[in-house]
Amino acid sequence: MADLKTTIKSALDGDDADSMEVTIKVRQRSVQLTPQGCSEDFGVVDLEYHGGKPRLIVYADAKLDEPTHIIDLSGALTGKRKED
């Protein structure tokens, strides 16, 4: 599948906001997001399905080979929401 490059604007500014290019790579086992200026050899944020649960893998420090954060997203699934 082809990589997608898109530009996002700062969420904190108005119409004249700074912007950043992001590369989105859809892989067999994950979706990788790589912001402009980061190594395109691997995703800075990977969304994957692991052990029956969706999770985010975050590489917030370029000096480390291992992720700095692994966030389990199973609690965010719609079925986990409480009824009003």
N, C-alpha and C positions, 0 to 999 in steps of 0.2 A: 504494500500500500504506500502511496506517495506521502511525503511529509507535507505538512501545511504550515505556512508562515503567516502570521497575522500580527497586527499592531493593536496594543491596548493602551488606553489613556489612564493617567493617574486618577484614582477614585476620589482624591481629595480636592481636585481643582476643577474649574469651570471649563468652558469651551477651548481655552488656550492652554490646556493641560499638557504637561510633558507626556511623551509616549515611549513605548518600548516594544521592540519586536520580540515575538515568542514563536518558537518552533514547536509544533505538536507532532509527535510521532506515534502512530498506532502500530503496536507490535502484537505478536501472537498472544503474549501473556500480560501486556500492560499498555497503558497510554502514558507517554512521557512528555513532560513540559520542560522546555529549556529556554530561559530568558536570554535576550541579547547580552553578549559579553561573557557568557558561561560556556564551558566546554560542550561541544555538541556530540562528544563521544558517549555521553550518558545523560539521562534526564536528571534535572535538579529535583523535580517532583514526579514520582511515578504513581499512577493509580493502577492497582492490581487486585485480583481476586485470589485470595490465598486461604486455604483451609476452610472454604465455604463462607468467607467473609471478605467484604471489600475493605481495602486499606490504602492509605497514602504512605509512601516512603519518601522522606525528605532528606536531601543532601545539602544542608545549610552551610557546610564548611568545605571548601574546595581542597583543603589540605588533608582531609580524611577520606579513606576508601570506603568506610562503613557509613551508613546513614546516621544522621543526628536525631531523627525522629521517625517513629513508625506509629501511625495513627489508625486505630481500628475504627472503621466507619459503620460497623454493624448496628450501632445504636441510633444512627441517623436514618435508617431505612423507614419507609412510610409505615410499615406494619408495627413499628415500635412506638408510634405516636399515641398519646393518650387522647381519648375522645373527650370533647368538651361537655 
